[in-house]
Amino acid sequence: METMLKKPASKGDAFLDAFDNCPHQTDHFDMWWMGQSGFLIKWQGRGLFFDPYLSDSLTEKYKSTPTPHIRMVEKVIEPEELKNVLICTSTHNHTDHLDPATLHPLLATNPRMHLLLPEANIEHAEAVLGSRMPDLIGIDEGKVVQAAGFEFHAVAAAHNQITKDAAGRNRFVGLIVKFADWTIYHSGDTLWHDGLVPELIKHNVDIALVPINGNDPTRKVPGNLNGMEAACLAKAIGASVAIPHHYDMFEFNTETPDEFKQSCDRIHQNYKILQVGEHVRSTSFPAPKPNTL
């Protein structure tokens, strides 16, 4: 019997209408959770897509294996329908963060699109994307990248450990993006590690996008922060708002946001829990803090 998929908060034409008709403001932005670790931001008419996964490539790849990736929620949109995406990110090489089946149709509609990724992973991206490839922009700790009007910084991520290439460059990163007066931290996939809080706290993070699916070795895949750890990380770095991700996509590797919500309530960490496809405007967040670095 086929699994009944969850319905996104918005999808198809309704989603496109909202995305296409965002006001062109200089001081505020619009954001959607697109599922898994994918967040789509629109600011001044420019689209920034963190780690997009808008395909069924993993469901197809693992359907006859001990870890079938059974999808839990409908896609918000087909990637080829999405316009004005100037830059995508890939925090690491796993397919739900670097998906040719998503990036190729996005690129067909957005031929000027860039892909920001760890310098250590460029060779892998070239191999899996082949001749149909966006312009690749490498980043690593200590490097600042300006692209499409956004400023990016990288911090090491542990998935499950910090992993570097022969040149000492990180294969797993989290990303800090700054634009207008806002600073957003996208964790990528990570566990807590010693360098994480000291690096992030320098940036006066306004919005922390943090994973909550946990680290269960019986799943036989690398893990992430659980709900309590994600809440505590947001609190430790002084984030004005924490938003959870990396759940409600695959049945074998998910959690509910309950632990995250309860932990945030206990430690007085402001948070917002989104449905897949849900839109939020930055006017609903606390005013941004002064940018640093």
KEKE-3310 file (N, C-alpha, C; in steps of 0.2 Angstrom, whole numbers, plus 5000, padded with zeros to 4 digits):
npx = (5004:5003:5011:5003:5006:5011:5003:5010:5011:5010:5010:5014:5005:5000:5011:5020:5015:5015:5029:5034:5028:5034:5037:5049:5060:5072:5076:5070:5065:5059:5055:5055:5052:5058:5058:5067:5083:5082:5080:5072:5076:5070:5075:5076:5071:5080:5084:5089:5094:5096:5104:5095:5083:5073:5067:5064:5075:5083:5074:5071:5084:5087:5076:5076:5084:5091:5089:5077:5072:5059:5048:5040:5032:5024:5032:5035:5036:5040:5057:5061:5051:5054:5059:5071:5081:5097:5107:5112:5116:5127:5130:5137:5142:5132:5117:5104:5108:5116:5110:5109:5097:5089:5097:5100:5087:5084:5095:5092:5081:5087:5099:5110:5113:5123:5132:5137:5149:5158:5176:5183:5175:5173:5178:5171:5158:5159:5160:5148:5139:5142:5142:5132:5132:5131:5140:5153:5157:5169:5171:5177:5182:5186:5186:5179:5165:5158:5142:5130:5125:5124:5133:5144:5150:5159:5158:5165:5157:5152:5149:5148:5159:5172:5178:5192:5200:5215:5222:5218:5205:5188:5176:5163:5152:5144:5135:5136:5126:5125:5116:5108:5103:5103:5108:5110:5111:5114:5115:5119:5123:5126:5134:5136:5152:5168:5173:5162:5152:5161:5165:5153:5147:5153:5147:5134:5121:5105:5095:5094:5095:5093:5097:5086:5085:5092:5104:5105:5112:5107:5100:5110:5116:5125:5123:5114:5111:5100:5083:5084:5098:5099:5091:5098:5110:5106:5103:5115:5123:5116:5106:5092:5081:5076:5075:5069:5075:5078:5069:5054:5055:5061:5055:5063:5072:5069:5062:5050:5046:5044:5052:5062:5054:5049:5061:5066:5056:5059:5071:5070:5071:5068:5058:5053:5042:5040:5029:5032:5034:5029:5028:5037:5039:5052:5048:5041:5050:5061:5069:5084:5101:5116:5127:5142:5160)
npy = (4994:5011:5025:5038:5054:5069:5085:5100:5116:5126:5125:5122:5132:5141:5143:5148:5160:5167:5167:5174:5186:5193:5208:5220:5224:5233:5231:5220:5202:5187:5170:5153:5136:5122:5109:5095:5100:5112:5129:5143:5159:5175:5191:5207:5204:5193:5176:5165:5149:5137:5122:5114:5101:5094:5083:5065:5057:5050:5042:5033:5028:5021:5011:4997:4993:4991:5003:5011:5026:5033:5044:5057:5069:5079:5086:5104:5111:5109:5109:5115:5125:5136:5152:5165:5161:5165:5160:5144:5133:5121:5112:5100:5084:5074:5067:5073:5086:5090:5088:5082:5080:5090:5101:5102:5104:5117:5124:5125:5133:5144:5151:5159:5155:5152:5140:5138:5130:5119:5121:5109:5100:5103:5095:5083:5088:5092:5080:5073:5082:5084:5090:5099:5111:5123:5139:5136:5141:5141:5139:5140:5138:5154:5161:5173:5176:5185:5185:5187:5197:5194:5190:5177:5167:5153:5139:5125:5109:5095:5079:5063:5068:5081:5083:5083:5088:5083:5095:5101:5107:5109:5096:5096:5109:5123:5137:5155:5168:5185:5199:5215:5220:5208:5192:5176:5159:5144:5127:5116:5099:5093:5089:5094:5102:5107:5119:5125:5134:5145:5150:5154:5163:5175:5181:5187:5181:5181:5173:5156:5141:5125:5107:5093:5080:5071:5058:5043:5028:5016:5019:5019:5029:5045:5056:5070:5085:5083:5088:5094:5098:5106:5117:5121:5125:5136:5144:5146:5153:5165:5167:5176:5170:5153:5140:5124:5110:5097:5085:5076:5072:5059:5043:5034:5042:5053:5065:5071:5089:5091:5089:5099:5110:5110:5110:5123:5131:5128:5134:5147:5151:5159:5154:5147:5136:5129:5123:5112:5121:5132:5150:5163:5180:5192:5203:5197:5193:5196:5212:5214:5211:5221:5220:5210:5207)
npz = (5000:4996:5003:5011:5007:5016:5015:5008:5016:5006:4989:4972:4960:4969:4978:4969:4965:4977:4979:4967:4968:4978:4988:4982:4993:5003:5016:5021:5020:5012:5016:5014:5020:5012:5013:5021:5022:5015:5012:5005:5001:4997:4992:4988:4975:4972:4972:4985:4988:5000:5000:4991:4989:4978:4972:4968:4969:4979:4985:4974:4972:4984:4985:4985:4996:5013:5019:5014:5007:5010:5005:5014:5013:5000:4986:4986:4974:4957:4952:4940:4938:4945:4946:4945:4954:4960:4967:4974:4988:4993:5007:5009:5002:5002:4994:4997:4999:4989:4974:4959:4952:4956:4954:4940:4933:4939:4935:4921:4920:4927:4921:4925:4937:4952:4962:4978:4988:4998:4996:4996:4990:4977:4966:4967:4965:4952:4945:4948:4943:4930:4913:4913:4922:4936:4938:4949:4966:4978:4996:5012:5029:5037:5025:5015:5005:4992:4984:4972:4979:4992:5007:5012:5025:5031:5043:5051:5051:5059:5054:5054:5061:5060:5044:5033:5018:5009:5008:5019:5020:5024:5022:5026:5030:5039:5035:5036:5032:5026:5024:5019:5035:5041:5048:5045:5050:5043:5047:5039:5040:5056:5071:5088:5091:5097:5092:5087:5093:5098:5086:5079:5088:5086:5076:5078:5076:5069:5064:5066:5058:5061:5063:5068:5068:5075:5081:5078:5078:5073:5062:5052:5045:5044:5058:5066:5076:5090:5095:5108:5108:5097:5101:5112:5105:5098:5108:5114:5105:5105:5096:5088:5084:5082:5070:5065:5055:5043:5045:5043:5030:5026:5030:5038:5044:5054:5065:5077:5079:5093:5104:5102:5102:5116:5123:5119:5125:5138:5140:5136:5123:5108:5095:5079:5071:5056:5043:5029:5014:5020:5022:5028:5033:5036:5044:5054:5063:5077:5077:5067:5073:5076:5063:5063:5061)
capx = (5000:5007:5011:4999:5011:5009:5002:5014:5007:5009:5013:5012:5004:4999:5018:5024:5012:5018:5036:5035:5025:5037:5039:5056:5062:5079:5077:5066:5066:5054:5058:5051:5055:5056:5059:5073:5087:5081:5076:5072:5075:5070:5077:5077:5070:5085:5083:5095:5091:5100:5103:5089:5081:5066:5067:5064:5081:5085:5068:5073:5091:5087:5070:5077:5089:5089:5087:5073:5071:5052:5046:5034:5029:5024:5036:5032:5037:5045:5063:5061:5046:5056:5063:5075:5086:5103:5113:5111:5121:5128:5135:5141:5141:5126:5113:5099:5111:5119:5106:5109:5090:5086:5101:5100:5082:5085:5099:5089:5077:5090:5106:5115:5113:5129:5132:5142:5150:5165:5181:5185:5170:5172:5179:5165:5152:5160:5159:5141:5134:5144:5143:5127:5135:5131:5146:5154:5160:5171:5171:5180:5183:5191:5186:5172:5163:5152:5139:5123:5123:5125:5140:5145:5156:5159:5161:5166:5152:5154:5144:5148:5165:5175:5182:5195:5203:5222:5224:5215:5199:5182:5171:5156:5152:5138:5135:5133:5125:5124:5113:5105:5105:5102:5113:5107:5116:5112:5119:5121:5122:5131:5133:5140:5159:5171:5174:5156:5149:5165:5165:5146:5145:5156:5143:5128:5116:5098:5091:5098:5092:5096:5094:5083:5083:5096:5110:5103:5116:5103:5098:5115:5117:5127:5117:5113:5109:5093:5079:5087:5104:5098:5088:5104:5115:5103:5103:5122:5126:5113:5101:5086:5075:5079:5070:5071:5075:5080:5064:5048:5056:5061:5052:5068:5077:5066:5059:5045:5049:5041:5058:5064:5049:5049:5068:5066:5052:5062:5077:5068:5074:5063:5058:5047:5042:5037:5027:5035:5030:5026:5031:5038:5042:5056:5044:5038:5056:5064:5074:5091:5106:5121:5132:5149:5165)
capy = (5000:5017:5029:5045:5060:5075:5091:5106:5122:5129:5121:5123:5139:5145:5144:5152:5166:5171:5168:5178:5193:5196:5215:5221:5228:5233:5229:5214:5197:5182:5164:5147:5130:5118:5102:5093:5106:5117:5135:5147:5166:5180:5197:5212:5200:5188:5170:5161:5142:5133:5115:5111:5094:5094:5077:5058:5053:5046:5037:5029:5025:5016:5008:4990:4993:4991:5010:5014:5033:5034:5051:5059:5075:5081:5092:5110:5114:5106:5114:5119:5130:5141:5157:5171:5159:5167:5156:5139:5131:5113:5112:5094:5080:5070:5069:5078:5093:5091:5084:5084:5080:5096:5107:5102:5108:5123:5128:5126:5139:5150:5149:5162:5152:5149:5135:5139:5124:5119:5120:5102:5096:5105:5090:5079:5091:5092:5073:5071:5087:5083:5095:5104:5113:5130:5142:5134:5145:5137:5142:5136:5143:5160:5164:5177:5176:5189:5182:5188:5202:5191:5188:5171:5164:5146:5136:5118:5105:5088:5075:5064:5071:5086:5079:5088:5085:5083:5102:5104:5110:5106:5093:5098:5116:5127:5143:5161:5173:5192:5204:5220:5220:5201:5187:5169:5153:5137:5123:5110:5093:5094:5088:5099:5101:5112:5125:5128:5140:5151:5153:5157:5168:5181:5184:5190:5177:5183:5167:5149:5135:5120:5101:5091:5073:5067:5054:5036:5024:5011:5021:5018:5035:5050:5060:5077:5087:5082:5094:5098:5100:5111:5122:5124:5128:5142:5149:5147:5158:5171:5168:5179:5165:5146:5136:5117:5107:5090:5081:5076:5070:5052:5040:5031:5047:5059:5066:5077:5095:5091:5090:5105:5115:5109:5113:5130:5134:5128:5138:5153:5152:5161:5149:5146:5129:5129:5117:5112:5125:5138:5156:5168:5187:5194:5207:5193:5191:5202:5217:5212:5214:5224:5215:5210:5204)
capz = (5000:4995:5009:5010:5008:5019:5010:5010:5018:5000:4983:4965:4958:4975:4980:4964:4965:4983:4978:4962:4970:4984:4987:4982:4999:5004:5023:5023:5015:5013:5017:5014:5021:5006:5015:5023:5024:5010:5014:5000:5003:4992:4995:4982:4969:4971:4976:4988:4990:5004:5000:4988:4987:4976:4968:4972:4967:4984:4985:4968:4973:4989:4986:4986:5001:5020:5021:5009:5008:5009:5006:5019:5011:4993:4984:4985:4967:4953:4952:4933:4938:4950:4943:4949:4959:4958:4970:4978:4992:4995:5013:5009:4996:5002:4989:4999:4999:4982:4971:4952:4949:4957:4952:4933:4931:4942:4931:4915:4921:4930:4918:4928:4944:4955:4967:4983:4991:5001:4991:4996:4987:4970:4961:4967:4962:4944:4943:4948:4939:4923:4908:4914:4929:4937:4941:4956:4970:4984:5002:5018:5035:5036:5018:5014:4998:4990:4978:4971:4984:4998:5010:5015:5029:5033:5049:5051:5053:5061:5052:5062:5063:5056:5039:5029:5012:5010:5009:5026:5019:5027:5017:5029:5033:5040:5032:5038:5026:5028:5018:5022:5042:5043:5048:5045:5050:5041:5050:5036:5044:5061:5078:5092:5092:5101:5088:5084:5097:5098:5079:5077:5092:5083:5070:5080:5072:5070:5063:5066:5055:5064:5062:5074:5067:5080:5079:5079:5074:5070:5055:5048:5041:5049:5062:5067:5083:5091:5096:5113:5106:5092:5105:5116:5101:5096:5114:5116:5100:5105:5090:5090:5082:5079:5065:5064:5049:5043:5047:5039:5023:5025:5036:5042:5047:5055:5072:5077:5082:5100:5109:5100:5105:5123:5125:5118:5130:5145:5141:5134:5116:5104:5089:5075:5068:5049:5039:5023:5010:5023:5020:5033:5031:5041:5048:5060:5067:5080:5073:5067:5078:5072:5060:5065:5056)
cpx = (5004:5006:5007:5004:5007:5008:5007:5009:5005:5012:5011:5011:5003:5006:5021:5021:5015:5026:5038:5033:5028:5038:5047:5058:5069:5081:5074:5067:5060:5058:5053:5055:5053:5056:5066:5077:5086:5077:5078:5071:5075:5071:5079:5076:5075:5084:5089:5092:5097:5099:5097:5088:5074:5065:5065:5070:5084:5080:5070:5079:5091:5081:5071:5083:5087:5087:5083:5071:5064:5050:5040:5030:5029:5029:5032:5031:5041:5051:5063:5056:5049:5061:5067:5079:5093:5109:5110:5117:5121:5133:5139:5139:5135:5120:5107:5102:5115:5116:5106:5102:5086:5090:5100:5094:5082:5089:5096:5085:5081:5098:5111:5116:5121:5127:5138:5142:5157:5170:5183:5181:5169:5173:5174:5159:5153:5159:5152:5137:5136:5144:5138:5128:5134:5139:5147:5159:5162:5172:5174:5181:5188:5191:5179:5171:5157:5149:5132:5120:5123:5132:5140:5151:5154:5161:5161:5160:5155:5148:5147:5154:5167:5179:5185:5199:5211:5225:5221:5209:5193:5178:5164:5156:5145:5140:5132:5132:5123:5121:5109:5107:5105:5108:5109:5112:5112:5117:5123:5119:5127:5129:5137:5147:5162:5172:5167:5153:5154:5165:5158:5145:5148:5152:5136:5122:5109:5094:5095:5093:5096:5093:5091:5082:5087:5101:5109:5107:5113:5100:5103:5117:5120:5122:5118:5112:5102:5089:5082:5093:5103:5095:5094:5109:5113:5104:5111:5125:5122:5108:5095:5080:5079:5073:5073:5071:5077:5076:5058:5049:5057:5059:5057:5072:5074:5064:5054:5048:5047:5047:5061:5060:5049:5056:5068:5062:5055:5068:5076:5071:5068:5064:5052:5047:5038:5035:5031:5031:5028:5031:5031:5041:5046:5053:5042:5044:5058:5069:5081:5096:5112:5126:5139:5154:5164)
cpy = (5006:5022:5036:5050:5066:5080:5096:5111:5126:5125:5123:5130:5143:5147:5149:5159:5170:5172:5174:5186:5196:5204:5216:5226:5228:5230:5223:5208:5192:5175:5158:5141:5125:5111:5100:5099:5112:5123:5140:5154:5170:5187:5202:5208:5194:5182:5167:5155:5138:5126:5112:5104:5094:5089:5071:5054:5048:5040:5031:5025:5020:5012:5001:4989:4992:4998:5013:5021:5035:5041:5052:5065:5076:5086:5099:5113:5110:5111:5118:5124:5136:5145:5162:5168:5160:5163:5150:5137:5123:5113:5105:5090:5075:5072:5074:5085:5095:5086:5086:5084:5086:5102:5107:5106:5115:5128:5129:5132:5145:5149:5153:5160:5150:5144:5136:5132:5124:5118:5113:5098:5098:5099:5085:5082:5091:5085:5071:5076:5086:5090:5101:5106:5121:5132:5140:5139:5142:5142:5138:5141:5148:5163:5167:5177:5180:5186:5184:5193:5200:5189:5182:5170:5157:5144:5129:5115:5098:5083:5068:5067:5076:5082:5084:5084:5085:5090:5105:5108:5106:5103:5095:5105:5118:5133:5149:5166:5179:5196:5209:5220:5213:5197:5180:5164:5147:5132:5118:5105:5093:5091:5093:5097:5107:5119:5129:5134:5146:5154:5157:5163:5175:5185:5187:5187:5179:5177:5161:5144:5129:5113:5098:5083:5068:5062:5047:5031:5018:5013:5020:5023:5040:5054:5067:5079:5084:5088:5098:5101:5106:5118:5126:5127:5135:5147:5150:5152:5164:5172:5171:5174:5158:5143:5129:5115:5100:5085:5081:5075:5063:5048:5037:5035:5053:5059:5071:5083:5096:5093:5096:5111:5115:5112:5120:5134:5134:5133:5145:5155:5153:5156:5150:5140:5130:5123:5117:5116:5131:5144:5160:5174:5189:5199:5204:5191:5197:5206:5214:5215:5217:5219:5216:5207:5207)
cpz = (5000:5001:5007:5012:5012:5014:5013:5012:5011:4995:4977:4963:4964:4978:4976:4964:4971:4982:4972:4963:4976:4983:4987:4987:5000:5011:5025:5018:5017:5013:5017:5016:5016:5007:5016:5025:5019:5012:5008:5002:4997:4995:4989:4976:4968:4976:4978:4990:4993:5003:4997:4987:4985:4970:4972:4970:4973:4986:4980:4970:4978:4990:4987:4991:5008:5022:5016:5011:5006:5010:5010:5017:5003:4992:4984:4978:4963:4951:4945:4933:4942:4946:4948:4955:4957:4961:4974:4982:4992:5001:5013:5003:4996:4997:4991:5000:4993:4977:4963:4949:4951:4954:4944:4931:4933:4937:4924:4915:4923:4927:4921:4935:4946:4960:4972:4987:4994:4995:4990:4992:4979:4965:4961:4964:4954:4942:4943:4944:4932:4919:4910:4922:4930:4938:4948:4960:4977:4990:5007:5024:5034:5029:5018:5007:4997:4983:4977:4976:4991:5000:5014:5019:5030:5040:5048:5054:5054:5059:5050:5065:5058:5051:5035:5023:5014:5011:5015:5025:5021:5021:5020:5032:5035:5037:5035:5033:5029:5022:5022:5030:5045:5043:5049:5045:5048:5043:5045:5040:5049:5067:5082:5092:5095:5098:5086:5087:5097:5091:5077:5082:5090:5078:5072:5076:5074:5070:5062:5063:5057:5064:5068:5073:5072:5077:5081:5075:5071:5063:5050:5043:5046:5052:5062:5075:5084:5093:5102:5112:5102:5096:5109:5112:5099:5102:5115:5111:5100:5099:5092:5089:5080:5075:5064:5057:5049:5046:5043:5032:5022:5031:5041:5046:5049:5063:5071:5080:5090:5105:5108:5103:5113:5126:5124:5123:5137:5145:5138:5128:5112:5098:5085:5071:5062:5047:5032:5018:5013:5022:5027:5031:5037:5046:5054:5065:5071:5076:5073:5071:5073:5069:5063:5060:5049)
residu = (MET:GLU:THR:MET:LEU:LYS:LYS:PRO:ALA:SER:LYS:GLY:ASP:ALA:PHE:LEU:ASP:ALA:PHE:ASP:ASN:CYS:PRO:HIS:GLN:THR:ASP:HIS:PHE:ASP:MET:TRP:TRP:MET:GLY:GLN:SER:GLY:PHE:LEU:ILE:LYS:TRP:GLN:GLY:ARG:GLY:LEU:PHE:PHE:ASP:PRO:TYR:LEU:SER:ASP:SER:LEU:THR:GLU:LYS:TYR:LYS:SER:THR:PRO:THR:PRO:HIS:ILE:ARG:MET:VAL:GLU:LYS:VAL:ILE:GLU:PRO:GLU:GLU:LEU:LYS:ASN:VAL:LEU:ILE:CYS:THR:SER:THR:HIS:ASN:HIS:THR:ASP:HIS:LEU:ASP:PRO:ALA:THR:LEU:HIS:PRO:LEU:LEU:ALA:THR:ASN:PRO:ARG:MET:HIS:LEU:LEU:LEU:PRO:GLU:ALA:ASN:ILE:GLU:HIS:ALA:GLU:ALA:VAL:LEU:GLY:SER:ARG:MET:PRO:ASP:LEU:ILE:GLY:ILE:ASP:GLU:GLY:LYS:VAL:VAL:GLN:ALA:ALA:GLY:PHE:GLU:PHE:HIS:ALA:VAL:ALA:ALA:ALA:HIS:ASN:GLN:ILE:THR:LYS:ASP:ALA:ALA:GLY:ARG:ASN:ARG:PHE:VAL:GLY:LEU:ILE:VAL:LYS:PHE:ALA:ASP:TRP:THR:ILE:TYR:HIS:SER:GLY:ASP:THR:LEU:TRP:HIS:ASP:GLY:LEU:VAL:PRO:GLU:LEU:ILE:LYS:HIS:ASN:VAL:ASP:ILE:ALA:LEU:VAL:PRO:ILE:ASN:GLY:ASN:ASP:PRO:THR:ARG:LYS:VAL:PRO:GLY:ASN:LEU:ASN:GLY:MET:GLU:ALA:ALA:CYS:LEU:ALA:LYS:ALA:ILE:GLY:ALA:SER:VAL:ALA:ILE:PRO:HIS:HIS:TYR:ASP:MET:PHE:GLU:PHE:ASN:THR:GLU:THR:PRO:ASP:GLU:PHE:LYS:GLN:SER:CYS:ASP:ARG:ILE:HIS:GLN:ASN:TYR:LYS:ILE:LEU:GLN:VAL:GLY:GLU:HIS:VAL:ARG:SER:THR:SER:PHE:PRO:ALA:PRO:LYS:PRO:ASN:THR:LEU)
# end
